[in-house]
Amino acid sequence: MTEANVTEADYNHHSQEIAQNPYSFLAKVRSGCPLGHSNELGGFYYPTTYDGVKRVFSEYRTFSSADGAGLPAQLVTFYPVDLDPPSHTSWRRVLNRFFTQDAAEADRPRIEALADQLFDDFAKRGTADLVNEFTRPFLAMTTLPVLGVPGSDRVMLSEKLLWMVHNRLVDHDGWVQRYGEIAEYLTNLVATRRTATERRDDLLQCLIEEEFDGRMLTDTEGYQVLILALFGALDSTSSAMSGALYHLGQHPEDKKRLLSGDVPWEGAIEEFLRFTTPIQTLRRTVRKETELDGGVVRPGDFVLAINGAANRDPAKFADPDQCIISRDAREHMSFGAGAHICIGRHYARVMIDICLKTALRRIGDYRIADGFVPDYTSSEARALKTLPVVFTPEG
């Protein structure tokens, strides 16, 4: 049963049609009662204002993660994203040290070398698909060592996990099959590391040595942390990089402004994050009745916090559908907010910075290939599927 003061509009982030341009749909809802209600995926509410989305992310006692953050529900609990404080807080306290700003900056030389390595493969050719030849493999190559996953398994993991992210409702049997394969692989990886004589300073080592909530993790629980980290490591930041490269390929004047120092890189990266919004949605479950964006939600209701709606709210960001690299976009909602703010945000910023600077140094005159029509993936994450470009080959 829904209230009169909501906008009935069936939103589905798994829809290919909506994925191509979710923002015009959300703007129409926002122009009425900004609390939307959809009958899709079992029914849920969704705020469309910046303040409404931020409330959902910030008030965990009212909007809980304990029933899962995916819609529809995932088959497994993901740690620590599917926990509320104080359990969530204790988990994050242990995991945070691998993802601090200092750790990301210290890793910069290694990440820069990997970026150049990938450009070496196509810079002399004069053409490239910057999604499939650069941003996706770059993200995997940089993050898998931090997680403790062998680089030799990068291609296999990338293919399976990316398929799982974007086909959860398309082919359920295929999703279950790949999920089982990944679960077996990661569980065995955790078990193997327990018997290894060599100790490594990575996330996997942490999962087998540290206490979480006062106890050691089982192999299965270790895998449940790793699979969530892999989903983030192999997809989300890649889409921000691809979206930024797409914008710069269309706007050579912005390339010049960045290279000249007219616009600081740090500010432009925040705007690219706002404009691309790699993670579009996360679910919460209502624990107590409350007003939200002019409507009312009650215990047991599902609420979909749409990061992209917050980032395109004109009350927060003027001309939100324009990528304005000189704007102050630091309060964007691309990393969420509150206790569950993205743990990998510092690494993401460093990788985007290196990605863009390397591209402009190696193939600075690149442009988007003629006739290219952007096609986006659907699901909680939204990303370009390809990005063909042409440029002057390196001599």
CORMO-V159936 format. One record per residue. N is the residue number from 1. RES is the residue in three letters. SS is DSSP state (H for helix, E for strand, - for the rest). OMEGA is omega in radians with two decimals (none if undefined). BURIAL is I if it has 16 or more other ideal C-beta (glycine too) atoms within 10 Angstrom, else O. Layout:
N | RES | SS | OMEGA | BURIAL
N | RES | SS | OMEGA | BURIAL
This chain:
1 | MET | - | -3.12 | O
2 | THR | - | -3.14 | I
3 | GLU | - | 3.09 | O
4 | ALA | - | -3.07 | O
5 | ASN | - | 2.93 | O
6 | VAL | - | 3.05 | I
7 | THR | E | 3.10 | I
8 | GLU | E | -3.13 | O
9 | ALA | - | -3.02 | I
10 | ASP | - | 3.13 | O
11 | TYR | - | 3.11 | I
12 | ASN | - | -3.08 | I
13 | HIS | - | 3.06 | I
14 | HIS | - | -3.13 | I
15 | SER | - | 3.08 | I
16 | GLN | H | -3.13 | O
17 | GLU | H | 3.13 | O
18 | ILE | H | -3.10 | I
19 | ALA | H | -3.11 | I
20 | GLN | H | 3.10 | O
21 | ASN | - | -3.14 | O
22 | PRO | H | -2.94 | I
23 | TYR | H | 3.10 | I
24 | SER | H | 3.08 | O
25 | PHE | H | -3.09 | I
26 | LEU | H | 3.12 | I
27 | ALA | H | 3.12 | I
28 | LYS | H | 3.10 | O
29 | VAL | H | -3.11 | I
30 | ARG | H | -3.10 | I
31 | SER | H | 3.05 | O
32 | GLY | - | 2.93 | O
33 | CYS | - | -3.01 | I
34 | PRO | - | 3.01 | I
35 | LEU | E | 3.11 | I
36 | GLY | E | 3.01 | I
37 | HIS | E | 3.13 | I
38 | SER | E | 3.04 | I
39 | ASN | - | 3.11 | O
40 | GLU | H | 2.99 | I
41 | LEU | H | 3.10 | I
42 | GLY | H | 3.09 | O
43 | GLY | - | 3.12 | O
44 | PHE | E | 3.04 | I
45 | TYR | E | 3.09 | I
46 | TYR | E | 3.04 | I
47 | PRO | E | -3.13 | I
48 | THR | - | 3.08 | I
49 | THR | - | 3.08 | I
50 | TYR | H | -3.09 | I
51 | ASP | H | 3.14 | O
52 | GLY | H | 3.12 | I
53 | VAL | H | -3.14 | I
54 | LYS | H | 3.09 | I
55 | ARG | H | -3.11 | I
56 | VAL | H | 3.13 | I
57 | PHE | H | -2.96 | I
58 | SER | H | -3.01 | I
59 | GLU | - | -3.01 | I
60 | TYR | - | 3.11 | I
61 | ARG | - | 3.10 | O
62 | THR | - | -3.09 | I
63 | PHE | E | -2.95 | I
64 | SER | E | 3.04 | I
65 | SER | - | -2.95 | I
66 | ALA | - | 3.08 | O
67 | ASP | - | 3.12 | I
68 | GLY | - | -3.11 | I
69 | ALA | - | 3.14 | I
70 | GLY | - | 3.05 | I
71 | LEU | - | -0.05 | I
72 | PRO | - | -3.05 | O
73 | ALA | - | 3.05 | O
74 | GLN | - | -3.12 | I
75 | LEU | - | -3.03 | O
76 | VAL | - | 3.01 | O
77 | THR | - | 3.09 | I
78 | PHE | - | 3.12 | I
79 | TYR | - | -0.02 | I
80 | PRO | - | -3.00 | I
81 | VAL | - | -3.13 | I
82 | ASP | - | 3.08 | I
83 | LEU | - | 3.00 | I
84 | ASP | - | 2.96 | I
85 | PRO | - | 0.13 | I
86 | PRO | - | 3.14 | O
87 | SER | H | 3.13 | O
88 | HIS | H | -3.10 | I
89 | THR | H | -3.12 | O
90 | SER | H | 3.08 | I
91 | TRP | H | -3.12 | I
92 | ARG | H | -3.14 | I
93 | ARG | H | 3.13 | O
94 | VAL | H | -3.02 | O
95 | LEU | H | -2.99 | I
96 | ASN | H | -3.00 | O
97 | ARG | H | 3.11 | O
98 | PHE | H | -2.99 | I
99 | PHE | - | 3.13 | I
100 | THR | - | 3.09 | O
101 | GLN | H | 3.12 | O
102 | ASP | H | 3.13 | O
103 | ALA | H | 3.14 | O
104 | ALA | H | -3.14 | I
105 | GLU | H | 3.11 | O
106 | ALA | H | -3.12 | O
107 | ASP | - | -3.04 | I
108 | ARG | H | -3.13 | O
109 | PRO | H | 3.12 | O
110 | ARG | H | -3.11 | O
111 | ILE | H | 3.11 | I
112 | GLU | H | 3.13 | I
113 | ALA | H | 3.13 | O
114 | LEU | H | 3.09 | I
115 | ALA | H | 3.13 | I
116 | ASP | H | 3.11 | O
117 | GLN | H | 3.13 | O
118 | LEU | H | 3.11 | I
119 | PHE | H | 3.09 | I
120 | ASP | H | -3.07 | O
121 | ASP | - | -3.08 | O
122 | PHE | - | -3.03 | I
123 | ALA | - | 3.12 | I
124 | LYS | - | -3.05 | O
125 | ARG | - | -3.14 | O
126 | GLY | - | 3.07 | O
127 | THR | E | 3.10 | O
128 | ALA | E | 2.92 | I
129 | ASP | E | -3.00 | I
130 | LEU | - | 3.04 | I
131 | VAL | H | -2.99 | I
132 | ASN | H | 3.11 | O
133 | GLU | H | -3.13 | I
134 | PHE | H | -2.90 | I
135 | THR | H | -3.14 | I
136 | ARG | H | 3.10 | I
137 | PRO | H | 3.12 | I
138 | PHE | H | -3.13 | I
139 | LEU | H | -3.14 | I
140 | ALA | H | -3.10 | I
141 | MET | H | -3.10 | I
142 | THR | H | -2.98 | I
143 | THR | H | -3.09 | I
144 | LEU | H | 3.10 | I
145 | PRO | H | 3.11 | I
146 | VAL | H | -3.13 | I
147 | LEU | H | -3.11 | I
148 | GLY | - | -3.14 | I
149 | VAL | - | -3.10 | I
150 | PRO | - | 3.11 | O
151 | GLY | H | -3.14 | O
152 | SER | H | -3.13 | O
153 | ASP | H | -3.04 | O
154 | ARG | H | -3.05 | I
155 | VAL | H | 3.14 | O
156 | MET | H | -3.12 | O
157 | LEU | H | -3.12 | I
158 | SER | H | -3.09 | I
159 | GLU | H | -3.10 | O
160 | LYS | H | -3.05 | I
161 | LEU | H | 3.11 | I
162 | LEU | H | 3.07 | I
163 | TRP | H | -3.12 | O
164 | MET | H | -3.12 | I
165 | VAL | H | -2.93 | I
166 | HIS | H | -3.13 | I
167 | ASN | - | -3.04 | I
168 | ARG | - | -3.13 | I
169 | LEU | - | -3.09 | O
170 | VAL | - | -3.07 | O
171 | ASP | - | -3.05 | O
172 | HIS | H | -3.12 | O
173 | ASP | H | 3.11 | O
174 | GLY | H | 3.13 | O
175 | TRP | H | -3.13 | I
176 | VAL | H | 3.14 | O
177 | GLN | H | -3.13 | O
178 | ARG | H | 3.10 | I
179 | TYR | H | 3.13 | I
180 | GLY | H | 3.14 | O
181 | GLU | H | 3.12 | O
182 | ILE | H | 3.13 | I
183 | ALA | H | 3.13 | I
184 | GLU | H | -3.13 | O
185 | TYR | H | -3.06 | I
186 | LEU | H | 3.10 | I
187 | THR | H | 3.09 | I
188 | ASN | H | 3.12 | O
189 | LEU | H | 3.11 | I
190 | VAL | H | -3.11 | I
191 | ALA | H | -3.14 | O
192 | THR | H | -3.13 | O
193 | ARG | H | -3.14 | I
194 | ARG | H | -3.08 | O
195 | THR | H | -3.11 | O
196 | ALA | - | 3.12 | O
197 | THR | - | -3.14 | O
198 | GLU | - | 3.12 | O
199 | ARG | - | -3.12 | O
200 | ARG | - | 3.13 | O
201 | ASP | - | 3.14 | O
202 | ASP | - | -3.08 | I
203 | LEU | H | -3.12 | I
204 | LEU | H | 3.10 | I
205 | GLN | H | 3.11 | I
206 | CYS | H | -3.07 | I
207 | LEU | H | -3.13 | I
208 | ILE | H | -3.08 | I
209 | GLU | H | -3.02 | O
210 | GLU | - | 3.03 | O
211 | GLU | E | 3.07 | O
212 | PHE | E | -3.06 | I
213 | ASP | - | 3.05 | O
214 | GLY | - | 3.13 | O
215 | ARG | E | 3.10 | O
216 | MET | E | 3.13 | O
217 | LEU | - | 2.96 | I
218 | THR | - | 3.09 | O
219 | ASP | H | -3.13 | I
220 | THR | H | 3.13 | O
221 | GLU | H | 3.07 | I
222 | GLY | H | 3.10 | I
223 | TYR | H | -3.11 | I
224 | GLN | H | 3.00 | I
225 | VAL | H | -3.07 | I
226 | LEU | H | -3.08 | I
227 | ILE | H | 3.07 | I
228 | LEU | H | 3.12 | I
229 | ALA | H | 3.14 | I
230 | LEU | H | 3.08 | I
231 | PHE | H | 3.12 | I
232 | GLY | H | -3.06 | I
233 | ALA | H | -3.02 | I
234 | LEU | H | -3.06 | I
235 | ASP | H | -2.84 | I
236 | SER | H | -3.12 | I
237 | THR | H | 3.08 | I
238 | SER | H | -3.10 | I
239 | SER | H | 3.06 | I
240 | ALA | H | 3.11 | I
241 | MET | H | -3.13 | I
242 | SER | H | 3.13 | I
243 | GLY | H | 3.10 | I
244 | ALA | H | 3.11 | I
245 | LEU | H | 3.10 | I
246 | TYR | H | 3.13 | I
247 | HIS | H | -3.09 | I
248 | LEU | H | 3.07 | I
249 | GLY | H | 3.09 | I
250 | GLN | H | -3.01 | O
251 | HIS | - | -3.13 | O
252 | PRO | H | 3.10 | O
253 | GLU | H | 3.10 | O
254 | ASP | H | 3.01 | I
255 | LYS | H | -3.10 | I
256 | LYS | H | -3.13 | O
257 | ARG | H | 3.10 | I
258 | LEU | H | -3.10 | I
259 | LEU | H | -3.14 | O
260 | SER | H | -3.07 | O
261 | GLY | - | 3.11 | O
262 | ASP | - | 3.08 | O
263 | VAL | - | 3.14 | I
264 | PRO | - | 3.11 | O
265 | TRP | H | -3.05 | I
266 | GLU | H | -3.14 | O
267 | GLY | H | -3.14 | I
268 | ALA | H | 3.14 | I
269 | ILE | H | 3.09 | I
270 | GLU | H | 3.11 | I
271 | GLU | H | 3.08 | I
272 | PHE | H | 3.10 | I
273 | LEU | H | 3.10 | I
274 | ARG | H | -3.00 | I
275 | PHE | H | -3.10 | I
276 | THR | H | -3.12 | I
277 | THR | - | -3.06 | I
278 | PRO | - | 3.05 | I
279 | ILE | E | -3.03 | I
280 | GLN | - | -2.99 | I
281 | THR | E | 2.96 | I
282 | LEU | E | -3.08 | I
283 | ARG | E | 2.94 | I
284 | ARG | E | 3.09 | I
285 | THR | E | -3.07 | I
286 | VAL | E | 3.12 | I
287 | ARG | - | 3.10 | I
288 | LYS | - | -3.07 | O
289 | GLU | - | -3.13 | O
290 | THR | E | 3.00 | I
291 | GLU | E | 3.12 | O
292 | LEU | E | 3.11 | I
293 | ASP | - | 3.07 | I
294 | GLY | - | 3.09 | I
295 | GLY | E | -3.12 | I
296 | VAL | E | 3.02 | I
297 | VAL | E | -2.99 | I
298 | ARG | - | -3.13 | O
299 | PRO | - | -3.13 | O
300 | GLY | - | 3.09 | O
301 | ASP | - | 2.98 | I
302 | PHE | E | 3.04 | I
303 | VAL | E | 3.09 | I
304 | LEU | E | 3.08 | I
305 | ALA | E | -3.05 | I
306 | ILE | E | -3.12 | I
307 | ASN | H | -3.11 | I
308 | GLY | H | 3.08 | I
309 | ALA | H | 3.11 | I
310 | ALA | H | -3.07 | I
311 | ASN | H | 3.11 | I
312 | ARG | - | 3.10 | I
313 | ASP | - | -3.10 | I
314 | PRO | - | 3.08 | O
315 | ALA | - | 3.13 | O
316 | LYS | - | -3.09 | I
317 | PHE | - | 3.12 | I
318 | ALA | - | -3.11 | O
319 | ASP | - | -2.97 | O
320 | PRO | - | -3.13 | I
321 | ASP | - | 3.06 | O
322 | GLN | - | 3.04 | O
323 | CYS | - | -3.07 | I
324 | ILE | - | -2.92 | I
325 | ILE | - | 3.12 | I
326 | SER | - | -3.11 | O
327 | ARG | - | 3.03 | I
328 | ASP | - | -3.09 | O
329 | ALA | - | -3.03 | I
330 | ARG | - | -3.11 | O
331 | GLU | - | 3.10 | O
332 | HIS | - | -3.06 | I
333 | MET | - | -3.09 | I
334 | SER | - | 3.08 | I
335 | PHE | - | -3.05 | I
336 | GLY | - | -3.13 | I
337 | ALA | - | 3.07 | I
338 | GLY | H | -3.03 | O
339 | ALA | H | -3.05 | I
340 | HIS | H | 3.11 | I
341 | ILE | - | -2.98 | O
342 | CYS | - | -3.10 | I
343 | ILE | - | -3.08 | I
344 | GLY | - | -3.00 | I
345 | ARG | H | -3.13 | I
346 | HIS | H | 3.05 | I
347 | TYR | H | -3.13 | I
348 | ALA | H | -3.12 | I
349 | ARG | H | 3.13 | I
350 | VAL | H | -3.11 | I
351 | MET | H | 3.09 | I
352 | ILE | H | 3.11 | I
353 | ASP | H | -3.12 | I
354 | ILE | H | 3.12 | I
355 | CYS | H | -3.04 | I
356 | LEU | H | -3.14 | I
357 | LYS | H | 3.12 | O
358 | THR | H | 3.13 | I
359 | ALA | H | -3.11 | I
360 | LEU | H | 3.07 | I
361 | ARG | H | -3.03 | O
362 | ARG | H | -3.09 | I
363 | ILE | - | -2.94 | I
364 | GLY | - | -3.13 | O
365 | ASP | - | -3.08 | O
366 | TYR | - | 3.05 | I
367 | ARG | E | -3.14 | O
368 | ILE | E | -3.11 | I
369 | ALA | - | 3.14 | O
370 | ASP | - | 3.07 | O
371 | GLY | - | -3.12 | O
372 | PHE | - | 3.04 | I
373 | VAL | - | -3.08 | O
374 | PRO | - | 3.11 | O
375 | ASP | - | -3.02 | O
376 | TYR | E | 3.01 | I
377 | THR | - | 3.10 | I
378 | SER | - | 3.10 | I
379 | SER | - | 3.07 | I
380 | GLU | - | 3.09 | I
381 | ALA | E | 3.13 | I
382 | ARG | - | -3.05 | I
383 | ALA | - | 3.00 | I
384 | LEU | E | 3.11 | I
385 | LYS | - | 3.11 | O
386 | THR | - | 3.03 | O
387 | LEU | - | -3.14 | I
388 | PRO | E | 3.14 | I
389 | VAL | E | 3.04 | I
390 | VAL | E | -3.09 | I
391 | PHE | - | 3.06 | I
392 | THR | - | -3.12 | O
393 | PRO | - | 3.02 | O
394 | GLU | - | -3.12 | O
395 | GLY | - | none | O
